[in-house]
Amino acid sequence: MSNVTDAEALLPNAVAALLCQEGPLIPRHSYKVNNQHGRREVHVLHCMNSQQAALYASMFDVILYQPEIPPNTGNIIRLCANTGVRLHLVKPLGFTLEDKQLMRAGLDYHEFATITVHETWASCLDQFTDRRIFAVTTKGEERYDLNQYVSGDAFLFGPETRGLPEEVLKRFPEKQRIRLPMLPESRSLNLSNAVAIVVYEALRQSRFDSCR
Ligand SMILES: C[S@@+](CC[C@H](N)C(=O)[O-])C[C@H]1O[C@@H](n2cnc3c(N)ncnc32)[C@H](O)[C@@H]1O
């Protein structure tokens, strides 16, 4: 309790503390505070040192384009927290980051992901100018498991009810529009399942270097 600042004490429970626009932040510790907003958990983040930053730099990113359903994003936050994959959320979101369902699915007190919220798709793209992005789409021609992924690759997923819009998809070459095989008449997988399948394929190809 000794280090609680006013700003920290005002943070909404958990997730808002994880938003980082400037660069990589990592959770260091958390503690409980009582204030006029009730009893809440405050999570303190610190900038990474260069060794940690190098480790983080050698990983993958998941981008959720305008996600709509809180428990899906919650599951994906949990996946990212457990695999070290960085998560990007492109606004508008179909929920607030304090949403109870998102919190329930996504976090408990020691489970964190590095999350960046982007105001627009254009501002998100600006952060990936020198990186490969794979659009994961039911409209893809390329099977996801036939591509070779390398550290620094990012995977873009569409909103639950609409998928990725054509104007977003058209910037990607065919090789970077990947699909998860399904039965011929099937429509789509659940978003969080699709993310988990792709993330674990990328990690498998990197021999789970960052995991054990
Ligand atoms: C519920 S799906 C969206 C369904 C939408 N009608 C469509 O066809 O894209 C949400 C997201 O999960 C991913 N997804 C689900 N199933 C997929 C599949 N078989 N292949 C590739 N991506 C898939 C895509 O990123 C998709 O935008």
The ligand as an ORCA input file, in Angstrom:
! r2SCAN-3c Opt
* xyz 0 1
  C     -16.627    -15.579    -36.143
  S     -15.427    -15.212    -37.315
  C     -16.245    -14.062    -38.413
  C     -17.207    -14.681    -39.308
  C     -17.450    -13.900    -40.579
  N     -18.756    -14.185    -41.057
  C     -16.394    -14.292    -41.619
  O     -16.726    -15.065    -42.505
  O     -15.233    -13.845    -41.534
  C     -14.342    -14.102    -36.522
  C     -12.950    -14.148    -37.029
  O     -12.362    -15.398    -36.696
  C     -11.427    -15.752    -37.690
  N     -11.862    -17.030    -38.275
  C     -12.866    -17.817    -37.847
  N     -12.910    -18.952    -38.579
  C     -11.914    -18.868    -39.485
  C     -11.432    -19.727    -40.505
  N     -11.980    -20.921    -40.758
  N     -10.377    -19.328    -41.235
  C      -9.780    -18.150    -40.992
  N     -10.204    -17.289    -40.046
  C     -11.246    -17.641    -39.297
  C     -11.405    -14.629    -38.701
  O     -10.394    -13.711    -38.358
  C     -12.780    -14.034    -38.519
  O     -12.821    -12.712    -38.968
*
